[in-house]
């Protein structure tokens, strides 16, 4: 598993976790953006543009969509993510990546996250066990 890889993963949205749900309702493409030791940070991709004031996300450019094997206009949500331990990969449909974002696009994602943190914008993380 490498940074930039996209996997089909049962992503648990922050609002679902707050309701006490423990598993994602459906599998969706998620990008491994950060990997620190045995902790993986997975950010969800969606075909619906995130709504709400102050949301943090990027539209995935056409070339990156092709690299990631995404068929339609898509967005990567950056104001929430799931944290998974490397040895607890139960919610992955497959450990084979469906595609990968380029290093250039990963740098853009990192820049947006760094700026959001500097501006003290809220980014929610959900620890999966």
N, C-alpha and C positions, 0 to 999 in steps of 0.2 A: 504494500500500500504506500503510494507516494502522494505528496502534496499535489493537488490539481486533479487527481483522479476523481471521477464521478461514479457513484454506485447507486443501485436501486436499494433503497433503505426505508424502513417503516419509521418515518420521521414523526417525533412527538412534538407538536406545537406547544409553545409556552402556555397558551390559554387552556389547552387540554391537560397539561401537567398540573396547573393550578386547580382544576376541577377534580384532581385525584386520579386521572387516567394514567396508566403506566405503559401503554403501548400505542404506537402510531396506528391510525385507522387505515392508512393505505401506504403502499410503497410509492416512493417518488425519487427522482434523481437528487442526490445530495453530493456536494463537493467536499472532499477532505482538504480543508484550507490550512489547518494548523495541526502539527504532530509534535508533541513534546513527550519524550520517553514513551510510556505506554498509553498516553491519553490522545485521543483523536477528536478534533473539533469538526463536526459536519454541518455545513450550511445548506439549507434547502433551496431547490430550484422549483419554480412554479410558472405556469402559463398565464396566470392572472396577475396583472400589475398590482402590487401591494397598495392597499388603501389606508388612509389615515395620515393625519398631520405628523410630520417628523419621522416617517418610516425611512429606514436606511436600506437601500437596495440598488442594484445595477441591472440595466437591461443587458442581456448577453448578446454581444455582437454576432452577426451571421456566421462569420468564420469560426468563432468559438463554439457556436451552436453545432456546427458541422463536426468539429473536433470532438465534441461531447456526445454526438449522436442524439441530439435533441431535434425533433421534427418541426416544432412550431416556435413562434415568438416566445421567449422565456426570460425570466428574471431570476437573479440570485438574491435571496433575502439575507441581509447582513446585520439586522438588529436582533437576531436570535440564532441560537445554534444548539445542537445536542453534543454532549461530551460522552464519549464511549471509551471504555478501556479496551486496549488491543486484544486481550484474551477473552472478551465478552462480546462477541460480534453476532449476537443472536438475531438482531433485527435486520440483517442484511439479506437481501434476496439471493445475492451471489457475492463472492469475494473477488470476482473478476470484474474489473472496471468496464463500464459501458463506453467510456471515452475519457478524455483528459483536456483540461484547459491549458493554454500556453503559459509559460513563465511570465510573459508580458501582461497577460490578463490577471494572473495571480498577484503581480506587483500592484496593479490597479486596485484590486480587492484589498490588499494590505494597506494601501494608501488611504482608502476610504475608511477602513477600520481604525487606522491610526488617527486620522482627523476626527472621527467620531469620538474616540476616547479623549483626545485633547480638548474637545468641546464639551466633555462630560455628558455625552448623550448616552441614553440607556441601551445597553445590549444585554439581552437575557440569555442565560445558558441553562440548559436542562441536563442534569447528570442522569445518564441511563445506567441501570444496573441489570 
